[in-house]
Amino acid sequence: MSEKIVGDYLDYMKNEKKLTENTLEAYIRDILQFKEYLQENKILSYKDTTKTTIITYLMNLQKKGKSTSTISRNLASIRCFFQYLQNRNFIDEDPTSNLKSPKSEKRIPSVLTMEEVNLLLSQPNPKDFKGARDKAMLELLYATGLRVSEIISLNIDDIQLDSSLLIVRDNLNQRVIPIGRKAVDALSHYISNYRSNNDDDKGEPLFLNYSGKRLTRQGFWKIIKQYTKKANIDKGITPQTLRHSFAVHLIENGADIRTVQEILGHSDISTTQIYSFATSNKELREVYNNSHPRA
C-alpha cells in the first residue's frame, strides 16, 4: 500500500473530517494496523484488496478477542479509507460495499453500588500531594462521569470552583458540567495546597504526575487499580466503571436520559440508552413496593 496515499489520507482525516480527537485517533490507528496486516500478507497495493481480504482481516480481529464494537469501528475506518480512494479515482470499486457490521451485543455495563463508590472514594488520604490529587480525581470522575481522556486533559482554568462548574473542551465543541459539593471540596483542597490558581497558570494541566508533567491515561488506570485493591472490592474497576456508575445512579435518582446524554457528551442518544435498564429497574421496584403487601 502506497505510503504517500496513506499519508495523504491521514492528512485528509485530520484536516477535513470533523471528528473528535478520540475518534480521529481510533480511525488512524485502525488504518495503520490494517496496512500492517496487508503487508504481512504480501498484499502490497490497495488495488489488490478484495472483499475477502477485508472479511478475513475482521475475522482475524475476532480470533484475537476484539469486541464487536471494535470490529465494527475497524470496518467503518476501512470503509472510510476505500471511499476516499474511490472518490479520488484511485480505485473503480469499493471492496467494503455491502459489507455489514456485526451486530453489537448490548451488555449491561458493570456498575458499583453506592456503598462500593463510597468505599473506593474514601481510600485516598488527602494529607500529601498524591492523596490530595487522587482524592480530587476520583471525586471528580464520579461527580461528572468524564472519560479518562477528558479528565487527564483538564487544565486548571477548566475548573470554576466559585460556580461549581467544569468546562470540558474538545476539537469541535465544549460542554459545561455541574460539580457536586464533595468534588468541589476535594478539588479546592488539591488546588489551593498543591496547584496554584494564578493567572500565570491558565492552560496548565490540572492533574500532574511526580515529574510535574500531565498525568497519563496509564497512570490514571494504575491509580484506580491501586485503590480498588486497597478497598478490597471484588470487582474489576476501571475509570469506565465509575463513568457507568455515575450515569446509572443519576437515572436511578430521577435524571432523564437526555440530561445524562448531555453530561456524558454522547453525540447519539442510542449510546446513552444502554443505561435505560436503570429506569426499568427503578419502575419495577416502585411498582413492587407499592403493590406487594409485605414489600
Secondary structure as UniProt FT lines:
FT   HELIX           3..15
FT   HELIX           21..40
FT   TURN            41..42
FT   HELIX           46..48
FT   HELIX           51..63
FT   TURN            64..65
FT   HELIX           68..87
FT   TURN            88..89
FT   TURN            95..98
FT   HELIX           114..121
FT   TURN            126..127
FT   HELIX           129..144
FT   HELIX           148..152
FT   HELIX           156..158
FT   STRAND          159..160
FT   TURN            161..164
FT   STRAND          165..169
FT   STRAND          174..178
FT   HELIX           181..194
FT   HELIX           199..201
FT   TURN            202..203
FT   TURN            210..211
FT   HELIX           217..231
FT   HELIX           239..252
FT   TURN            253..254
FT   HELIX           257..264
FT   HELIX           269..272
FT   HELIX           273..275
FT   HELIX           276..291
FT   TURN            293..294
//
